[in-house]
């Protein structure tokens, strides 16, 4: 049985790029420690947009160009890049491809832990997709390794996940 770690969108643009925050920068050491110490598969997600991002529905609601494929901001942060061997590119908040992939191997999964950015957008979306796809697989989110758009939204997302039977540590 495998313990899987999902590292959500630890990308330059979300840490210290166009959408970076002090809170995101603060979690980097804990996230690196978590990844280094994890025994089992580690899967990274990478927010991935095209040059037409501002013309998309998301771009119209969040008109800040970010994570455009191939740019420096799209890259996994340097501190984690060497560990990003298994990467799932996703064009939206949650990855249905990731959930389907793991669901296909759910019998061999002991637990899934989710960390990364942003708690209130992509972390919660992926955690809920995973929970919906595999309701009997324990899913946990390490709050020390997550940051939201604001501290208040981070806490609200953690509470939402608790309400949906995701363990928050």
C-alpha positions as CSV (number, residue, x, y, z in Angstrom):
1,X,0.0,0.0,0.0
2,X,1.3,3.4,-1.0
3,X,1.2,6.7,0.8
4,X,1.0,9.4,-1.9
5,X,2.0,13.0,-1.6
6,X,0.4,15.6,-3.9
7,X,2.2,18.9,-4.2
8,X,-0.1,21.4,-5.7
9,X,1.1,24.3,-7.8
10,X,4.4,25.1,-6.0
11,X,5.3,27.3,-8.9
12,X,7.3,30.5,-9.2
13,X,4.3,32.7,-10.1
14,X,2.4,31.6,-7.0
15,X,5.4,31.9,-4.6
16,X,7.2,35.1,-5.6
17,X,6.0,35.8,-9.1
18,X,2.9,37.6,-10.4
19,X,0.6,36.1,-7.8
20,X,3.1,35.5,-5.1
21,X,2.5,36.2,-1.4
22,X,4.5,36.4,1.8
23,X,2.5,33.5,3.1
24,X,3.4,31.4,0.1
25,X,7.1,32.2,0.6
26,X,6.8,31.3,4.3
27,X,5.6,27.7,3.6
28,X,8.5,26.8,1.3
29,X,10.8,25.4,3.9
30,X,8.1,23.2,5.4
31,X,7.0,22.0,1.9
32,X,10.6,21.1,1.0
33,X,11.0,19.2,4.3
34,X,7.7,17.3,3.7
35,X,8.8,16.3,0.1
36,X,12.3,15.3,1.2
37,X,11.0,13.2,4.0
38,X,8.1,11.5,2.2
39,X,8.5,7.8,1.6
40,X,6.4,6.9,-1.4
41,X,5.2,8.5,-4.7
42,X,5.2,12.3,-4.9
43,X,3.1,13.9,-7.7
44,X,3.3,17.6,-8.5
45,X,0.5,19.5,-10.2
46,X,1.4,22.5,-12.4
47,X,-1.1,25.2,-13.2
48,X,-0.7,25.6,-17.0
49,X,-2.1,28.4,-19.2
50,X,-1.6,29.5,-22.8
51,X,-0.8,32.9,-24.0
52,X,-4.5,33.6,-24.5
53,X,-5.1,33.3,-20.7
54,X,-6.7,36.7,-20.4
55,X,-9.3,35.7,-22.9
56,X,-10.4,32.6,-20.9
57,X,-13.2,32.6,-18.3
58,X,-10.6,32.4,-15.5
59,X,-8.6,35.2,-17.1
60,X,-11.6,37.4,-17.2
61,X,-12.2,36.8,-13.5
62,X,-8.6,36.9,-12.5
63,X,-6.9,39.2,-15.0
64,X,-3.3,38.5,-13.9
65,X,-1.3,36.6,-16.4
66,X,0.4,33.7,-14.6
67,X,1.8,30.2,-15.2
68,X,1.9,30.5,-18.9
69,X,3.5,27.3,-20.2
70,X,7.2,27.5,-20.8
71,X,7.7,30.8,-18.9
72,X,9.8,31.1,-15.7
73,X,6.7,31.7,-13.6
74,X,5.3,28.3,-14.8
75,X,8.2,26.4,-13.4
76,X,8.2,24.5,-10.1
77,X,10.1,26.6,-7.6
78,X,13.9,25.9,-7.6
79,X,13.8,24.5,-4.1
80,X,11.5,21.6,-5.2
81,X,12.4,21.3,-8.9
82,X,14.6,18.3,-8.5
83,X,11.8,16.3,-6.9
84,X,9.3,17.2,-9.6
85,X,9.7,14.0,-11.6
86,X,6.0,13.1,-11.9
87,X,4.2,16.3,-12.9
88,X,0.5,16.7,-14.0
89,X,-0.2,19.8,-15.9
90,X,-3.6,21.2,-15.3
91,X,-5.5,24.0,-17.1
92,X,-7.9,24.7,-14.2
93,X,-8.1,24.6,-10.4
94,X,-8.6,20.9,-9.9
95,X,-7.2,18.0,-12.0
96,X,-9.8,15.5,-13.0
97,X,-7.0,13.6,-14.8
98,X,-5.1,13.2,-11.5
99,X,-8.2,12.1,-9.7
100,X,-9.0,9.5,-12.4
101,X,-5.4,8.3,-12.4
102,X,-5.3,7.7,-8.7
103,X,-8.8,6.2,-8.6
104,X,-7.6,3.5,-11.1
105,X,-5.1,2.4,-8.5
106,X,-7.1,3.2,-5.3
107,X,-6.8,-0.4,-4.1
108,X,-3.1,0.1,-3.7
109,X,-3.3,3.5,-1.9
110,X,-3.1,3.6,1.8
111,X,-3.5,7.4,2.0
112,X,-3.1,10.7,0.1
113,X,-1.6,13.9,1.6
114,X,-2.0,17.2,-0.2
115,X,0.1,20.3,0.2
116,X,0.7,23.5,-1.8
117,X,-0.9,26.6,-3.2
118,X,-3.4,28.1,-3.0
119,X,-5.3,26.5,-0.2
120,X,-8.6,28.2,-1.1
121,X,-8.4,27.5,-4.8
122,X,-6.3,24.7,-6.1
123,X,-5.6,22.7,-2.9
124,X,-9.3,22.5,-1.9
125,X,-10.3,21.7,-5.5
126,X,-7.9,18.9,-5.8
127,X,-8.6,17.5,-2.3
128,X,-12.3,17.5,-3.0
129,X,-11.9,15.8,-6.4
130,X,-9.7,13.1,-4.8
131,X,-12.2,12.6,-2.0
132,X,-15.1,12.3,-4.4
133,X,-13.2,9.9,-6.6
134,X,-12.0,7.7,-3.7
135,X,-14.3,8.2,-0.7
136,X,-12.7,5.4,1.3
137,X,-9.1,6.5,0.9
138,X,-8.0,8.7,3.8
139,X,-7.1,12.2,2.5
140,X,-5.1,14.6,4.6
141,X,-4.0,18.2,4.1
142,X,-1.0,19.6,6.0
143,X,-1.9,23.2,6.8
144,X,1.7,24.1,7.6
145,X,2.6,23.4,3.9
146,X,-0.3,25.4,2.4
147,X,-1.1,29.0,2.0
148,X,-4.2,30.8,0.7
149,X,-4.7,33.9,-1.2
150,X,-5.2,35.5,2.2
151,X,-4.8,34.1,5.7
152,X,-8.6,34.3,6.2
153,X,-9.3,32.4,3.0
154,X,-6.7,29.7,3.9
155,X,-8.5,29.1,7.2
156,X,-11.9,29.0,5.5
157,X,-10.7,26.5,3.0
158,X,-9.3,24.3,5.7
159,X,-12.7,24.4,7.5
160,X,-14.4,23.4,4.2
161,X,-12.2,20.4,3.8
162,X,-12.7,19.4,7.4
163,X,-16.5,19.5,6.7
164,X,-16.0,17.1,3.8
165,X,-14.1,14.5,5.9
166,X,-10.6,15.5,4.8
167,X,-8.2,15.4,7.7
168,X,-6.4,18.7,8.3
169,X,-3.2,18.6,10.3
